[in-house]
Amino acid sequence: MMLYPWMRLRELVRACWIGADDRDQAVQQLQLALTANVPEARRHPGIEVVHRPSTTTVPRIGWM
């Protein structure tokens, strides 16, 4: 199951992606940012931030 960021985090992903000069670097930075936003009580070694192909111009990045 994949969980996607919502509300403010979703807007952050969209804004970072649109403003990025280097899209590969933007994906890496977004993965780090989303990793840091997992609440401490919910962090688990089995949860990772992944980037999947998207049908839009904004990447599909979420927790899996």
N, C-alpha and C positions, 0 to 999 in steps of 0.2 A: 504494500500500500504506500502511496506517495502522498505526502501532505505538502500543500503549497502555502507560501506566506499570504497573509490576508491583511486588509486595511492598510495601516501605515507601512508595514514591511513590504507589502506588495507595491505600494507607490514608491518606496525607496528603491526596489529592484528596477522598476520601470524608469525612474529618473536617472539612476546610475547608468543603466544601459543606453539610454538616449544620449546622455552626455559624455559617453566614453569615446576616447580617441582610439583606443586599442581594445577591441571586443574580447580578445582572448584574456587579456589582463583583467577586464571588467568581470568576466565570469569567475576568475580566481578570487578577486576581491569580494564579489557577492557571496561566493561559497564560504569565505572566511567570516563575513559579516553574519550570515545566517547561522553558522556554527556557533558564534558567540551569542546569538539570541535565543538559543534553546535554554529554557529555565534550568537552573542548577539541579533542581529536584527531578527533572526529566531527562537529564543527560545519561546516555548509555552508549557503550562502545559499539553496539549494533546499529545505532542511528547515525546516518551520514547524510551530508548534503550532496545532492546529485544534480547534474545538468542533463536534461533530455532534449531531443529535437523538438522544435516548436513549429506550429503552422502559422504563427504570426511573427512580427518583427521583434517581439520581446521574448527573451529566452524562458524556457520552463526550468526553473530552478526550485528545488524544494527538499524536504527531508524524506528519507526513506529508511 
